Amino acid sequence: MSFFYRKKYFNFSVSRYDITSIENKELNEAFCEFYNVPESKRLTTPMLFIGEDYLTSEDLQKVNLREVLYKYKDKGAKVPWAEIFEIKDKAGKNKRKIREGRNIYYFVGGFDRWD
Protein backbone atom coordinates (compact mmCIF):
# COMPACT_ATOMS: atom_id res chain seq x y z
CA MET A 1 0.00 0.00 0.00
CA SER A 2 2.49 2.65 1.09
CA PHE A 3 4.99 2.09 -1.75
CA PHE A 4 2.40 2.91 -4.42
CA TYR A 5 1.19 6.02 -2.64
CA ARG A 6 4.69 7.23 -1.73
CA LYS A 7 5.71 6.88 -5.36
CA LYS A 8 2.64 8.73 -6.67
CA TYR A 9 2.36 11.30 -3.85
CA PHE A 10 6.01 11.79 -2.94
CA ASN A 11 5.49 13.22 0.53
CA PHE A 12 2.96 10.61 1.71
CA SER A 13 4.34 8.55 4.56
CA VAL A 14 2.91 5.59 6.43
CA SER A 15 4.17 4.12 9.67
CA ARG A 16 3.30 0.57 10.63
CA TYR A 17 2.80 -0.47 14.25
CA ASP A 18 2.63 -4.01 15.63
CA ILE A 19 -0.35 -4.03 17.98
CA THR A 20 1.04 -6.93 20.02
CA SER A 21 3.64 -4.57 21.50
CA ILE A 22 2.45 -2.97 24.77
CA GLU A 23 3.81 0.43 23.71
CA ASN A 24 2.03 0.27 20.34
CA LYS A 25 -1.18 -1.00 21.95
CA GLU A 26 -1.18 2.06 24.22
CA LEU A 27 -0.44 4.30 21.23
CA ASN A 28 -3.35 2.72 19.35
CA GLU A 29 -5.64 3.41 22.30
CA ALA A 30 -4.56 7.06 22.25
CA PHE A 31 -5.27 7.31 18.52
CA CYS A 32 -8.66 5.69 19.03
CA GLU A 33 -9.47 8.12 21.83
CA PHE A 34 -8.40 11.13 19.77
CA TYR A 35 -10.36 9.97 16.70
CA ASN A 36 -13.42 8.92 18.76
CA VAL A 37 -13.30 5.35 17.49
CA PRO A 38 -16.21 3.36 18.99
CA GLU A 39 -15.22 0.92 21.74
CA SER A 40 -16.25 -2.05 19.60
CA LYS A 41 -13.76 -1.09 16.87
CA ARG A 42 -10.76 -0.34 19.05
CA LEU A 43 -7.68 -2.54 18.83
CA THR A 44 -8.86 -4.05 15.57
CA THR A 45 -6.48 -4.47 12.68
CA PRO A 46 -5.74 -3.36 10.13
CA MET A 47 -6.71 0.23 10.84
CA LEU A 48 -5.47 3.43 9.21
CA PHE A 49 -5.41 6.85 10.86
CA ILE A 50 -4.96 9.73 8.43
CA GLY A 51 -5.83 13.42 8.65
CA GLU A 52 -9.17 13.68 10.44
CA ASP A 53 -10.20 10.16 9.43
CA TYR A 54 -9.73 6.64 10.60
CA LEU A 55 -10.46 3.60 8.49
CA THR A 56 -11.17 0.19 10.02
CA SER A 57 -10.57 -3.07 8.20
CA GLU A 58 -14.20 -2.94 6.98
CA ASP A 59 -13.73 0.62 5.71
CA LEU A 60 -10.47 -0.25 3.97
CA GLN A 61 -12.33 -2.87 1.93
CA LYS A 62 -15.12 -0.47 0.93
CA VAL A 63 -13.37 2.89 0.51
CA ASN A 64 -11.05 4.05 -2.24
CA LEU A 65 -7.98 5.24 -0.34
CA ARG A 66 -7.12 7.62 -3.16
CA GLU A 67 -10.41 9.47 -2.50
CA VAL A 68 -9.57 9.80 1.18
CA LEU A 69 -6.10 11.15 0.32
CA TYR A 70 -7.52 13.54 -2.26
CA LYS A 71 -9.70 15.09 0.44
CA TYR A 72 -6.47 16.37 2.03
CA LYS A 73 -4.81 17.40 -1.23
CA ASP A 74 -4.63 21.12 -0.42
CA LYS A 75 -4.54 21.19 3.37
CA GLY A 76 -2.43 18.10 4.03
CA ALA A 77 -3.01 15.36 6.56
CA LYS A 78 -0.79 15.99 9.53
CA VAL A 79 -0.52 13.40 12.26
CA PRO A 80 -1.55 15.03 15.58
CA TRP A 81 1.40 13.57 17.51
CA ALA A 82 1.39 16.09 20.37
CA GLU A 83 -2.26 15.41 21.16
CA ILE A 84 -1.83 11.66 20.77
CA PHE A 85 1.10 11.52 23.21
CA GLU A 86 -0.75 13.73 25.70
CA ILE A 87 -3.70 11.30 25.67
CA LYS A 88 -1.36 8.32 25.88
CA ASP A 89 0.49 9.76 28.87
CA LYS A 90 -2.75 10.50 30.73
CA ALA A 91 -4.27 7.09 30.04
CA GLY A 92 -1.47 4.98 31.46
CA LYS A 93 -1.75 1.24 31.15
CA ASN A 94 -4.83 -0.18 29.46
CA LYS A 95 -5.95 -3.73 30.11
CA ARG A 96 -8.18 -4.07 27.06
CA LYS A 97 -7.59 -7.28 25.13
CA ILE A 98 -6.47 -7.15 21.53
CA ARG A 99 -9.18 -8.34 19.21
CA GLU A 100 -8.19 -11.35 17.20
CA GLY A 101 -7.58 -10.83 13.53
CA ARG A 102 -5.37 -11.95 10.70
CA ASN A 103 -3.36 -8.75 10.68
CA ILE A 104 -1.49 -7.47 13.73
CA TYR A 105 -0.65 -4.04 12.33
CA TYR A 106 -2.28 -0.64 12.32
CA PHE A 107 -1.06 2.27 10.25
CA VAL A 108 -0.62 5.99 10.68
CA GLY A 109 -0.30 8.04 7.50
CA GLY A 110 0.26 11.66 6.74
CA PHE A 111 1.55 14.18 4.23
CA ASP A 112 1.93 17.94 3.90
CA ARG A 113 0.06 18.42 0.62
CA TRP A 114 0.72 17.85 -3.03
CA ASP A 115 0.58 20.03 -6.09
C-alpha positions in Angstrom: 0.0 0.0 0.0 2.5 2.7 1.1 5.0 2.1 -1.7 2.4 2.9 -4.4 1.2 6.0 -2.6 4.7 7.2 -1.7 5.7 6.9 -5.4 2.6 8.7 -6.7 2.4 11.3 -3.8 6.0 11.8 -2.9 5.5 13.2 0.5 3.0 10.6 1.7 4.3 8.5 4.6 2.9 5.6 6.4 4.2 4.1 9.7 3.3 0.6 10.6 2.8 -0.5 14.3 2.6 -4.0 15.6 -0.4 -4.0 18.0 1.0 -6.9 20.0 3.6 -4.6 21.5 2.4 -3.0 24.8 3.8 0.4 23.7 2.0 0.3 20.3 -1.2 -1.0 21.9 -1.2 2.1 24.2 -0.4 4.3 21.2 -3.4 2.7 19.3 -5.6 3.4 22.3 -4.6 7.1 22.2 -5.3 7.3 18.5 -8.7 5.7 19.0 -9.5 8.1 21.8 -8.4 11.1 19.8 -10.4 10.0 16.7 -13.4 8.9 18.8 -13.3 5.3 17.5 -16.2 3.4 19.0 -15.2 0.9 21.7 -16.3 -2.1 19.6 -13.8 -1.1 16.9 -10.8 -0.3 19.1 -7.7 -2.5 18.8 -8.9 -4.0 15.6 -6.5 -4.5 12.7 -5.7 -3.4 10.1 -6.7 0.2 10.8 -5.5 3.4 9.2 -5.4 6.9 10.9 -5.0 9.7 8.4 -5.8 13.4 8.6 -9.2 13.7 10.4 -10.2 10.2 9.4 -9.7 6.6 10.6 -10.5 3.6 8.5 -11.2 0.2 10.0 -10.6 -3.1 8.2 -14.2 -2.9 7.0 -13.7 0.6 5.7 -10.5 -0.2 4.0 -12.3 -2.9 1.9 -15.1 -0.5 0.9 -13.4 2.9 0.5 -11.1 4.0 -2.2 -8.0 5.2 -0.3 -7.1 7.6 -3.2 -10.4 9.5 -2.5 -9.6 9.8 1.2 -6.1 11.2 0.3 -7.5 13.5 -2.3 -9.7 15.1 0.4 -6.5 16.4 2.0 -4.8 17.4 -1.2 -4.6 21.1 -0.4 -4.5 21.2 3.4 -2.4 18.1 4.0 -3.0 15.4 6.6 -0.8 16.0 9.5 -0.5 13.4 12.3 -1.5 15.0 15.6 1.4 13.6 17.5 1.4 16.1 20.4 -2.3 15.4 21.2 -1.8 11.7 20.8 1.1 11.5 23.2 -0.7 13.7 25.7 -3.7 11.3 25.7 -1.4 8.3 25.9 0.5 9.8 28.9 -2.8 10.5 30.7 -4.3 7.1 30.0 -1.5 5.0 31.5 -1.8 1.2 31.2 -4.8 -0.2 29.5 -5.9 -3.7 30.1 -8.2 -4.1 27.1 -7.6 -7.3 25.1 -6.5 -7.2 21.5 -9.2 -8.3 19.2 -8.2 -11.4 17.2 -7.6 -10.8 13.5 -5.4 -12.0 10.7 -3.4 -8.8 10.7 -1.5 -7.5 13.7 -0.7 -4.0 12.3 -2.3 -0.6 12.3 -1.1 2.3 10.3 -0.6 6.0 10.7 -0.3 8.0 7.5 0.3 11.7 6.7 1.5 14.2 4.2 1.9 17.9 3.9 0.1 18.4 0.6 0.7 17.8 -3.0 0.6 20.0 -6.1 
